[in-house]
Amino acid sequence: MKKIKFSFLLLSLTFFLFSCSDDMLETKPTDSVSHKELLSTTQGAQVAMNGVYRMLYTSSTDWTPDNTHQNFGIMSTKLYTSLMGEDMVQDALGNGWFYYDYSYDVRSRYTSENWRPYATWNYYYQIVSNVNYILAEEENLKLKGDPAVVDNIMAQAYTMRAYTYFILIQTFQQTYIGHEQSPGVPLYTEPTVSTTKGKGRGTVEEVYTQINSDLDKAISLFSDNKNSQAHISHVDYYVANAIKANVMMVQNKWTDAANYATEALSKPKLQMIGQGDIYSGFNNSKMKDVMWAAEIIADQSNIYASFFSHMDASADRYARSSRKCIYNWLYDKIPNTDLRKKWWNGPEDGGTSDTKPYNQVKFRYSDKSSDLGDYIFMRAEEMQLVKAEALCRAAQYEEAKAALVELMELRDESGYEQSLKGLTMSNELTMGSIGNPTTLLDMIILQRRIELWGESERIFDILRMKTGFDRTAPGSNHTQKLATMNTLQPDNKEFILTIPQKEFDSNPNMDANRDQNPM
């Protein structure tokens, strides 16, 4: 395996303190200390967890030496996996960032440390390595500190490990159903050092077993104090339930998915947003629908290389020459009465850098002059749509429709009834990537694609639903239609990344001839 360095933050033993007094992550580092000393107290263990949370929105030369401007944590993953589908268009090469994901030209570059396979593998395994050090101290911490505090910290760590493996397995292998015995990703549940012997891929089933075990532990440990989220950047009981709901969706456990989503939505004061916040720019972690986010302040990271620099074309950043647009097919499916249609420019908009046809205005800087904008990782609306889909797939049609209407009436109060008119109460997916919704499930998936545009990992949905995708609707505005690639093949090898060569070079239990994903 690659020699994973023990580094909670940016390749050093430097950690960032959390202060309850000002309710945000402090920006001044403590003195460099050994991990054993740091993890000897509950305060230090939470500091270490805060270092992990910081990794979720920062770029670093550690996980990719010369490609940090398209590797800035969770939002980078959400962006490139969105571009791998059909709903997001990149209108030009620009500086090159993300265009190779969009045009499916990264898998062959697995020998380089500067491309998507290495950066993704290395980044997420560093998170695994860091949380494993925290989890290893569980019993020692309980001997010295408040058991309730220890339980909360460990629950955070279990949740983050589960989330990380969930991203890894969906990135480097086909979906769970039908591939349970296919090669998974190496599982590490103990601290790793430079001399640790690497593990083999195991199976997809084994990875999901570990993910579920970690989430079950986390939910149980969180249960005694459900409202313990000290900061919006922290995972908590409700976020753990939300992640579990998403895992259940991939495993087609519909009733469980609906139940976990419902529990996630029970978070006190959590509400789906209406007209007042819908045009906010999705840059404020304090919005009432936010479950999990990173609150960004000016001196916390290299914020020029950010999600917003690639999205907000009104700023003189990367998006100015390489705009992220909506697939015109999807735009045309949004009724004019739907508030969300204003998240994108229309077909006649143009003339300035930020008003080109179909360009997105959903995600914008909160302060362009300071490159500021919070990263929102999860909103209530995602869980509402998971709940609706899961209920529908479980043939609970009236409950599913009610869950969908609860969202749609916030988005299209005067037109949602017309949108639902004539739909068959069925859990058959007939629409596919393009077409017209004819069933309740079709409409739920369509609403998911509209609502969560740029927020959820679209290629993961394409994999789990086994639909493939189509960029070639009549008059398509896609600049890369992928004419030579069968994008409708549900398990196309191109939909998953190749494993970086460095893993094979340093892991005796991984053989490139046997364990590499199909080339």
N, C-alpha and C positions, 0 to 999 in steps of 0.2 A: 504494500500500500504506500501511498505518498506519505512522506514524513510530515504528519500534521503537527504544526506547532501549537503548544498550549498558549493561546493568546485570546483573552476575552475581548481585546480591542486593538485592532490595527497593528498586529505583529509585535506588540510589546507587552510587558507585564504592567501596563498602565491601566487603571480602572477609573470609572466615573461614578462618583457618589450620587445617591438619590436623596433629595431633600424634600420632606413633607411640608416644610414651612412655605416654600414658594411654589409647590405643586408642579415642578418640572425638573427634568434631568439637569443637574449641574454641569457646567462646562469646564470647570477647572479640575485637572487630574490630581489624584493623590500621588504620593511618592511611589516609585516602583517597589513592589513587594513580591515575595514568593507566593505561589498559589496556596501552599499549605498554610501559611500565615493568614492569608486573606480568608480562606475558607474555614478558619477555626472558630468564627463567630457567625451568628445569624446576620448581623449587619454586613459583614464582609461577603457573605454568600449572596445577599441581595445586591450588593455592589457588583458582584460578578454577573448576576443575572442582568443587571442594567447594562453591563458591557455587551452581553448577548443581544439585548434589545437595540443597542446602538448599531450593531452589525446589520440590523435589518434595513437600515436606510443609508448606510455609508458606502462609499466606494473605496477600494484599497488595492494597492499593487500586490498584496499578498495572494489574492485569489486570481488575479490576472495581471501580469506585469505592465503591459502597455495598452490596455483596453478598458481602463476604468470608466470612461465616459459613457459606456453602455452597460455597466455593471454596478448598479447602485442599490443592491438589495432586493427586497420583495417586489417593489414596483418595477424593477427591471424585468423580473420574471413575468409579471402580469403583462408587461408591454410586449415582450417578444413572443409570448404564447398567444397573445391576441393577434399579432401580425401573422402568425402561422396559420390562422384561420381565414375566413372570408369577410368578416364584418368590418375589419379595419383595413384601410388602404394607406399605403405610403406613396405619396405622389411623385417622389423623386429620390435619387440616390443621396443628394446633399453631401454631407461629410462622410457618408457611408454607414453611420451608426444605425443598427437595426435593419438596414435594407437587405442584408444578407440572410437574416432570419426570414424576412418577408418573401424573399425570392428563393428560399430553400437552398442556400449555398453555404452551409456551415458544417454539415456532417462530415464532409471529406477533409476537414481541417482539424481532425482530432489529434494530430501530432503536435499542434502548436499550443502554447500556453496562453495565447492571446485571442482565442476564439471561444464560441459558446460552449462546446462540450467540456473543455477544461475548466472554464470559469464557473460554470454551474456546478459541476461535480465538486470542485475544490471549495467553493463557497459554502455549499450546504453541509459538506462533511466537516468543515471547520466549526460550524454551529453545533453539529453532533458532538464533536470532540469537546467543545467547551462545556456543554450542558452535562456531558458524562462526568466531568470533573466535579461538578456541583452535586450531581446525584450520588456520587461515590462517598460523599461526606455526610449522607443523611443520618446514619446511626450515631456518628461522632457528634454531630450538631445537636441531636436530641439529648445527649448526655449533659450538654452545657447550656442549651438555650431553651426558650419557651417552645414546647412541642407544637403548639398551634402555629407559631411563626415558622417553624421548620417545615411543617406540613404545607403551608402556603408556598414557600419557596420551592419545595420539591414538586409541588403541583405545577408551578410555572415551568419548571425544567422538564417534567414529563410531557407537558403540553407542547413545548417547543420541539422536543425530540420527535414526537409524533408528527407534528406539522412538517418538520424537515424531511422525515422519511416519506411522508405522503407526497411531497413535491418531487423528491428524488425518484420514487417508483413510477410516478406518472410521466416523468421526463424521460426515463431511460428504459421503459418497457411499455408494452401495450396494456390496455385496460384489464382489470381484474377478471371479469367474466370471460371464460373461455381460455384464459391464459394463467390459470392458477398455478400450474406446474412449470411455467416458463421461467427462465432465469430472472432473478430479482436484482437487488443491489446488496452489496455487503452490509451486514448488520454489526454495529459496534455498540455495546451497551456498557462497556467499561472504559476508563480513561486510556488513551493511547499516547505512546511516546515514540521517539524515532526508531526504537528497536522493536516495536510491536509488529508481530507477524500479521500480514494482511489476510483478510478472509475472502472466501469465494462468494459468488453471487447468490447462492441458495435459490429459493423459489419466490415467486410473487406471493404465494400463500403465506410463507414465513414472514415476509415483510409486513403484510397486512395484519397478521397475528400480533406482531410486535407493536404496530401502530395502535391497534385496538387495546392491547394490554396497557400501553402507556396512557392512553386517553381514559380508560376505565379507572386507573390509579389516580390520575389527575382529578377527575370529576369527583371521585370519592374523597380525596384529600381536601378539595375545595369546599365540599358540601357543608362542613361545619361553619363556614363563614363565607357564604356565597357573594356577599357584597364587599369583597376585600381588595378590589382593584384600586391600588394606591395611585395609579397614574394610567391614563388611557393607553400608554405604550405597553402596559403589562397585560399578558393574557390572564384570564380569570375563569371562574366557573362557567360563565355564559359563553365565552369564546371557546373554551374546551368543548362544550356541548355543540357549538356551531361547527367546529372542525369535525367532531364525531358525526354530525348530521351529513356533512359532505362525504365522509368516508363511507357511511352507510349507503349513500346514493351510488357511489361507484360499485359497491358490492351488491346493489339491487335489493337491499333490505329496506323496503319501502316504509313499512310501519315504524321501524326503528328510526329511520331518517325523519319521518314526520314528527315523532315524539321528541327527538333531540332538537330539532329546529324549533318546535313549540317551546321547549324549555329555554333555549337560547333567547327567544323573543320575550321571555318573562322577566328579563332584566328590568329592575325598577327605573322608571323615567325614560326608558328607551321608546322612541316613537319614530315611525317612518316620516320623512319630511314631506311637506306640501309645497305650495307655490312660493312661500316666503324664502325657503332655502334652496330651492331646486336650481336656481341660477347663481349659486354661491361661488362657483368655480371649483368646488370639491377640494378645498384647500384648508379647511378648518376642522381640526380634530374635536372641537367642542360642539359640533352640530348634534342635534338630539338623536339622530339615527346611527351615530358612530359607535361601534362596539370595540374596535381595536384600531389604533393609529399611531403614527409617530409625530409628535409635536416638534417641529423644526424651528430652531432659533438660529440667529445669524452666524454665530461662531461655533456651531456644533459639527459642521462637516464641510466637505468640498461640495458646496451646493450648486456650483455652476454645472457640474455633471449630475444632473438631476432628472427626475421624471418630467417636471414642468419644462425644463429646457428643451425636451424633445416633443412637448405637446403644445405649448402656448406660442403660437406663431405671431402674437402681437408683440412679443419681446424679441430683441435682437439676439436670438440664440439658435440652437440647431433646428428648431421647428420652422424657422423662417425659410429655410431652403429645402426642407424635407417634411412636409406637413402630414399629419395623421388625419385621415378623412374617413367618413363613413361610406360603406358600400352603397351605391345609389339604389340598389335593389332594396336594401333594408330601410333606407331613408323613405322610399316611396311607400313602404308598409306602415309608416307612422301616420295616423290621421292628423289633419291640420289642427284639430281641436286638442290634440295631445300636447301638454306643456313641454314634453321632452323634445319635441321637434326642433326647438330653439337651441338645443345642445349642439346643433350643426348648422352650418350655412346651407342655403338652398342651392339649386342648380344654376340660378341666375346671379348669385353673389360673386363679386370679383372686382378687381381693380386695385386692391392694396394687398400687402403681404399677408394680412390676417383675415381677409374676406374672400378667399378663393372658394370656388364651388365645393360644397360638401366638407369643408374644413371644420374640424371640431373646435368648439368653444366651451365644452363641458368642463375641461380641466384647465385652470388658469392659475398663474401666480397670485398669491395674496399680496405680494409686494414685489413688483418686477425690479425695482431699483436695488433691492437687497437679495434678489433670487430666492424669495421665501415662499413657502407653501407647505402645509402639513401633508403627510402621506396617510391616506385613509386605506387601511387594509381590509376592513370588513364593516358592512353596514347592515342594519336591520332588514333592508329590502332584499338582500341576498337570502337571508333565512326565510323571509316570507315566500319567496319564489321556490325555495327548496321544499318548504312545507306544502305549497300548492302542487308542485310536481309529484312529490312523494304520495300525497293523498290520491291524486289522480291515477297514478300507476298502481295504487292499491285498490282501485275501483271504488273509492269513496268520492264519487263525483260531486255531490252537493257540497260536501265540506271543501273539496278542492276548488270548486267554483267560488265559494264564499271567500276563501283565502286569496284567490286571484282578484276578485272584485275589490277587496279591501285595499289593494294596491292601486288597481286601475282607476278607481274613483278619485284617488288623489292626483292622478296624472291626466285623466281625461273625463272630467266630471260630466260633461255634456254629451260625450260620444262613446263612452265605454259600453253602454248597452247595445249600441249598433254593432260594435266590434264583436260582441259575443253572440249576436243574433245568428241563428242558423247553424251553430256549431253542434256536432254530434257529441253527446256525453260518452266519450270513449277514451281509452288510454292507448290508442293506436297512434303512432307518429307517422302521419302521411305526408307532411310538408317537405321533409328533408331539409337540405341546405337552402333551397329556393323553392318557390311555389306559393300556394295559398293555404292558409290554415283552414282545415275542415273539421277538426276535432278539438275537444277541450285541451288535450295534451299539446297539440300544435300551437294553440294560442298561448299556453303557459310558456312553452319554449321560446316562442317569438317575443313575448314580454321579457323573458330573461335576457335575450340577446340585446334588446333595446335598453333595458334598465341598467344592465351590468356591462355595457359597452366600455371597454378599456379597464374594467375593474376585475373581472374574472378571467381565468385562463381558458380562453375559447378553445384552444386545441385539446385541452383535457376533456371538455364537454363533447367535442367531436369524437374523441376516442371512446368515452364511456357510453355514448349513445350509438356508436357504430354507424354513423351517417355519412362519413366523408364530408367533403364540402365542394362548392361550385362557385368559382369566380367569373363564370362566363355567361351570366344572365344577359339578355339583349341590351345593348348599350352600356355594358359594364364599364365602370370607371377605374377598374383595377389596372395598374401599370404592369403588374406581373400576373398574368392569367394562368401560368404554369401549364401551358398547352401540351408539353411533352410528359407530364406527370399525371398519373391516374389519381386525382385527388378524391374521387368518389369511392376508392377502395377503403373499406373501414379500418383495416389494419395495415395500411401502407407503411412500409419501413421508414419512409421519410418523416413520418409524424413523431418519431422518437429520436433522441440524440444518440450519437455514437459515444462510446466510453473513451476518455482520453488515453493516449498512448502511455503517458507517465504512470498510470495505474498498473498497466501490464509490466512496465519496466521495473517497478519496485515491489510488486506484490507477487510472491511465489505461488499463491493460490488462484491467480488470475492468468489465463493463457489467451493471448490475442486470437489464436486460431480457433479456440473453442468458445471463448466468452465474449468476444466482440459482437455487438449488435449487427444485423445484416447490413452490408455495405451497398 
